[in-house]
Amino acid sequence: MRRALALLAAAAALAGCGAGAGDESGGFTLTVTRDFGQETLGDPVSGDATESDTVMRLLQRDFTVDTRFGGGFVQAIDGLSGGREDGHSVDWFFYVNGIESSAGAASRRVADGDRIWWDHHIWERAMRIPAVVGSFPEPFLSGTEGKRIPVKLVCAGDDERTCDEVQARLVEAGIETVSRAALQQSAGEQVLRVIVGPWSEVRRDPVARRLEGGPGESGVFARPDPSGAEFGLLDAAGRAVRHLGAGGGLVAATTGEGQAPTWVVTGTDEVGVAAAAAAMQENRLQGHFALAVESGRGLPLPVSGPGTGP
């Protein structure tokens, strides 16, 4: 299994859980779910962490954890294991502030305000999901590894009002320092971008355009048509089980190689973009890998079948 081989190769780089009390680094939240956030396992945990705490150590405080590769990789949480399930390859993945960690859980230190999210899901169609929207307002507030990242709002298209609404949503969530940037400006390791506009314009950005390649390329279970007129919404197996037409919106996040996440707030038309902008709220995005919007109703992605969604 390619993923297992890659993890085995990286295992030697994973540090142990560490020891010592250390000074307090601030509060954290820890959530454990399965099936792309569809079901929460146990109660969410919050509290104070110390400088010596790692993601693994915090998980082991409140859950029964089986590890492998010398304790650096999670095999099972409360008896739910990686491996094969209903004929599919499944595993545990974790995100800190909505970003898939590049370090193992035993070496990833916890910083002030971190939102830690473990999820158990099928990975056959997306071996890597680099960023998710379900920890909003992170990563805009705390960034990564205790370092805030500058936020740039990119307006694609002619409707500045929708861009203004997204900026207002960010400010309401506590993200006050947001600068505007042109679509032609490149993404980077030290820049969090939010691109707002109809897909026909947003797709001009090479990072955003990765969504057209499907979840194997972008980690997002939606596939916009290059024309921008339709979005295919995919299940965990990568099958298009429904489609968004006129008025459809999407809030999703992805990355380019070595870059901070790029969020897209987009739609098939201006109505869809406005619907996506209205969904930029913590209570609507919480716990979702990505969110499609149809007739004002949120559809968490990946979808499990026609008509599924809260």
PyMOL commands that set and color helices and strands:
alter all, ss='L'
color gray80, all
select helices_A, chain A and resi 2-11+55-62+160-172+199-202+208-213+215-218+270-278+282-285
alter helices_A, ss='H'
color red, helices_A
select strands_A, chain A and resi 24-34+39-40+45-50+65-68+73-77+80-81+83-85+88-96+99-100+114-122+151-155+178-181+192-198+222-224+231-234+240-244+249-254+262-267+290-294+297-301
alter strands_A, ss='S'
color yellow, strands_A
deselect
rebuild
show_as cartoon
